[in-house]
């Protein structure tokens, strides 16, 4: 009888630990020039994510086989419920390191087009400030999490070379 109570208690604790944050971070594409990641979360509202690394730049490989010089934001799609806002940042010591501040749902394409001699050529999206003291990793902070709050975010990054 005693062991049944302990086992029930342990199962309850495990269930609570699982329910608190059900996060996933899935790489959709990791090509030589681009990295696409899909982030999801369901929270019980007891805690926010504070400066959590979502993409480690040094773990990626660019066209030349080396670590990319930077990760520039090309596109982002999001659906956020039960949070005041979510902030995506480059891990840089500068004050202008924030990529985007998200709430609600939407899609944004930061890529521009520049007319070259031979027609249209691609230009990069939002560019990492590339501070020498920063890592250039992509980090995230959530604010105002409520019970059953969710986010579903897909980020398209360009692996920039110098």
C-alpha beads as a LAMMPS data file, in Angstrom:
LAMMPS data file: protein, C-alpha beads

162 atoms
161 bonds

1 atom types
1 bond types

-500.0 500.0 xlo xhi
-500.0 500.0 ylo yhi
-500.0 500.0 zlo zhi

Masses

1 110.0

Atoms # bond

1 1 1 0.000 0.000 0.000
2 1 1 2.790 2.397 0.959
3 1 1 4.639 1.764 -2.327
4 1 1 1.499 2.412 -4.347
5 1 1 1.192 5.846 -2.737
6 1 1 4.851 6.655 -3.445
7 1 1 4.538 5.439 -7.032
8 1 1 1.414 7.568 -7.494
9 1 1 3.245 10.583 -6.071
10 1 1 6.235 10.057 -8.393
11 1 1 3.949 9.752 -11.431
12 1 1 2.133 12.950 -10.411
13 1 1 5.449 14.836 -10.071
14 1 1 6.609 13.591 -13.496
15 1 1 3.307 14.657 -15.044
16 1 1 3.598 18.133 -13.510
17 1 1 7.179 18.474 -14.765
18 1 1 6.082 17.552 -18.284
19 1 1 3.091 19.921 -18.271
20 1 1 5.044 22.985 -17.089
21 1 1 6.882 23.487 -20.394
22 1 1 6.325 21.293 -23.445
23 1 1 8.907 22.761 -25.820
24 1 1 10.255 21.629 -29.139
25 1 1 12.935 23.010 -31.384
26 1 1 13.110 21.297 -34.777
27 1 1 15.474 22.030 -37.630
28 1 1 13.434 22.139 -40.838
29 1 1 16.335 22.929 -43.193
30 1 1 20.059 23.133 -42.589
31 1 1 21.508 23.952 -45.994
32 1 1 24.855 25.505 -46.847
33 1 1 23.408 29.011 -47.008
34 1 1 20.247 28.806 -44.867
35 1 1 18.994 27.455 -41.569
36 1 1 15.265 27.128 -40.860
37 1 1 14.059 26.254 -37.378
38 1 1 10.558 25.627 -36.006
39 1 1 9.965 26.451 -32.324
40 1 1 6.885 25.441 -30.330
41 1 1 5.893 25.636 -26.683
42 1 1 2.921 25.050 -24.400
43 1 1 3.247 26.494 -20.893
44 1 1 1.312 26.345 -17.670
45 1 1 2.012 30.045 -17.141
46 1 1 4.222 29.690 -14.082
47 1 1 7.445 30.771 -15.763
48 1 1 8.788 32.720 -18.713
49 1 1 11.784 31.794 -20.810
50 1 1 14.611 34.256 -20.144
51 1 1 17.471 34.562 -22.655
52 1 1 17.164 30.937 -23.834
53 1 1 19.475 29.927 -26.698
54 1 1 17.430 28.709 -29.684
55 1 1 20.154 28.589 -32.373
56 1 1 23.845 28.041 -31.696
57 1 1 25.730 29.760 -34.536
58 1 1 29.001 27.955 -33.786
59 1 1 27.305 24.568 -34.321
60 1 1 26.368 25.451 -37.921
61 1 1 28.393 25.161 -41.112
62 1 1 28.291 27.672 -43.977
63 1 1 29.096 27.226 -47.700
64 1 1 32.838 27.280 -47.174
65 1 1 32.651 24.576 -44.499
66 1 1 33.375 27.035 -41.701
67 1 1 31.139 28.543 -39.050
68 1 1 28.944 31.296 -40.523
69 1 1 30.129 34.835 -39.784
70 1 1 26.568 35.761 -38.810
71 1 1 22.950 34.633 -38.906
72 1 1 20.773 37.217 -40.641
73 1 1 16.981 37.050 -40.311
74 1 1 15.304 36.549 -43.693
75 1 1 11.740 35.596 -42.737
76 1 1 9.668 34.777 -39.686
77 1 1 6.173 33.358 -39.207
78 1 1 4.521 33.232 -35.778
79 1 1 1.373 32.389 -33.873
80 1 1 1.479 33.387 -30.203
81 1 1 -1.315 33.023 -27.650
82 1 1 -1.178 33.578 -23.908
83 1 1 1.988 35.701 -23.861
84 1 1 2.264 39.488 -23.678
85 1 1 5.128 39.301 -26.185
86 1 1 8.121 37.242 -27.285
87 1 1 11.464 38.824 -28.049
88 1 1 14.047 37.261 -30.373
89 1 1 17.563 38.600 -30.091
90 1 1 21.075 38.097 -31.326
91 1 1 23.392 37.260 -28.443
92 1 1 25.392 40.482 -28.656
93 1 1 26.526 42.924 -25.956
94 1 1 25.171 45.922 -27.897
95 1 1 21.875 47.634 -27.162
96 1 1 20.559 47.131 -30.705
97 1 1 20.620 43.340 -30.617
98 1 1 16.846 42.767 -30.752
99 1 1 15.653 41.128 -33.952
100 1 1 11.904 41.239 -33.494
101 1 1 9.244 41.677 -30.847
102 1 1 6.318 39.337 -31.545
103 1 1 2.731 39.002 -30.366
104 1 1 -0.445 37.678 -31.973
105 1 1 0.202 36.057 -35.330
106 1 1 1.813 37.076 -38.568
107 1 1 4.482 36.697 -41.213
108 1 1 7.304 39.054 -42.116
109 1 1 9.770 38.834 -44.997
110 1 1 12.813 41.021 -44.349
111 1 1 14.547 40.222 -47.624
112 1 1 14.786 43.085 -50.029
113 1 1 15.469 43.160 -53.711
114 1 1 18.118 45.278 -55.316
115 1 1 18.231 45.947 -59.068
116 1 1 21.647 44.953 -60.346
117 1 1 23.098 45.149 -63.842
118 1 1 21.624 41.750 -64.714
119 1 1 18.218 42.238 -63.145
120 1 1 17.053 41.474 -59.636
121 1 1 19.473 40.145 -57.045
122 1 1 18.846 39.047 -53.489
123 1 1 19.728 41.241 -50.534
124 1 1 19.865 40.031 -46.984
125 1 1 17.213 40.546 -44.346
126 1 1 17.771 41.956 -40.876
127 1 1 21.478 41.746 -40.212
128 1 1 23.200 40.591 -37.040
129 1 1 25.105 43.582 -35.546
130 1 1 28.214 41.313 -35.512
131 1 1 29.810 42.719 -32.401
132 1 1 33.252 41.181 -31.817
133 1 1 32.320 40.340 -28.213
134 1 1 29.032 38.615 -29.061
135 1 1 28.333 35.015 -30.027
136 1 1 25.729 35.731 -32.716
137 1 1 23.516 32.947 -31.327
138 1 1 19.745 33.418 -31.536
139 1 1 18.155 33.753 -28.100
140 1 1 14.574 34.216 -26.961
141 1 1 12.746 35.764 -24.028
142 1 1 9.026 35.400 -23.355
143 1 1 6.983 37.824 -21.274
144 1 1 3.631 37.449 -19.570
145 1 1 3.100 33.697 -19.930
146 1 1 -0.394 32.549 -18.945
147 1 1 -1.843 29.082 -18.389
148 1 1 -2.030 27.173 -21.673
149 1 1 0.010 29.857 -23.443
150 1 1 1.485 28.656 -26.721
151 1 1 3.867 29.773 -29.402
152 1 1 4.594 28.383 -32.837
153 1 1 7.436 30.230 -34.570
154 1 1 9.321 29.403 -37.774
155 1 1 12.531 31.343 -38.410
156 1 1 14.402 31.490 -41.741
157 1 1 18.045 32.473 -41.214
158 1 1 20.682 33.243 -43.822
159 1 1 24.179 31.973 -42.984
160 1 1 26.176 35.091 -43.818
161 1 1 29.814 34.965 -44.828
162 1 1 32.325 37.753 -44.366

Bonds

1 1 1 2
2 1 2 3
3 1 3 4
4 1 4 5
5 1 5 6
6 1 6 7
7 1 7 8
8 1 8 9
9 1 9 10
10 1 10 11
11 1 11 12
12 1 12 13
13 1 13 14
14 1 14 15
15 1 15 16
16 1 16 17
17 1 17 18
18 1 18 19
19 1 19 20
20 1 20 21
21 1 21 22
22 1 22 23
23 1 23 24
24 1 24 25
25 1 25 26
26 1 26 27
27 1 27 28
28 1 28 29
29 1 29 30
30 1 30 31
31 1 31 32
32 1 32 33
33 1 33 34
34 1 34 35
35 1 35 36
36 1 36 37
37 1 37 38
38 1 38 39
39 1 39 40
40 1 40 41
41 1 41 42
42 1 42 43
43 1 43 44
44 1 44 45
45 1 45 46
46 1 46 47
47 1 47 48
48 1 48 49
49 1 49 50
50 1 50 51
51 1 51 52
52 1 52 53
53 1 53 54
54 1 54 55
55 1 55 56
56 1 56 57
57 1 57 58
58 1 58 59
59 1 59 60
60 1 60 61
61 1 61 62
62 1 62 63
63 1 63 64
64 1 64 65
65 1 65 66
66 1 66 67
67 1 67 68
68 1 68 69
69 1 69 70
70 1 70 71
71 1 71 72
72 1 72 73
73 1 73 74
74 1 74 75
75 1 75 76
76 1 76 77
77 1 77 78
78 1 78 79
79 1 79 80
80 1 80 81
81 1 81 82
82 1 82 83
83 1 83 84
84 1 84 85
85 1 85 86
86 1 86 87
87 1 87 88
88 1 88 89
89 1 89 90
90 1 90 91
91 1 91 92
92 1 92 93
93 1 93 94
94 1 94 95
95 1 95 96
96 1 96 97
97 1 97 98
98 1 98 99
99 1 99 100
100 1 100 101
101 1 101 102
102 1 102 103
103 1 103 104
104 1 104 105
105 1 105 106
106 1 106 107
107 1 107 108
108 1 108 109
109 1 109 110
110 1 110 111
111 1 111 112
112 1 112 113
113 1 113 114
114 1 114 115
115 1 115 116
116 1 116 117
117 1 117 118
118 1 118 119
119 1 119 120
120 1 120 121
121 1 121 122
122 1 122 123
123 1 123 124
124 1 124 125
125 1 125 126
126 1 126 127
127 1 127 128
128 1 128 129
129 1 129 130
130 1 130 131
131 1 131 132
132 1 132 133
133 1 133 134
134 1 134 135
135 1 135 136
136 1 136 137
137 1 137 138
138 1 138 139
139 1 139 140
140 1 140 141
141 1 141 142
142 1 142 143
143 1 143 144
144 1 144 145
145 1 145 146
146 1 146 147
147 1 147 148
148 1 148 149
149 1 149 150
150 1 150 151
151 1 151 152
152 1 152 153
153 1 153 154
154 1 154 155
155 1 155 156
156 1 156 157
157 1 157 158
158 1 158 159
159 1 159 160
160 1 160 161
161 1 161 162
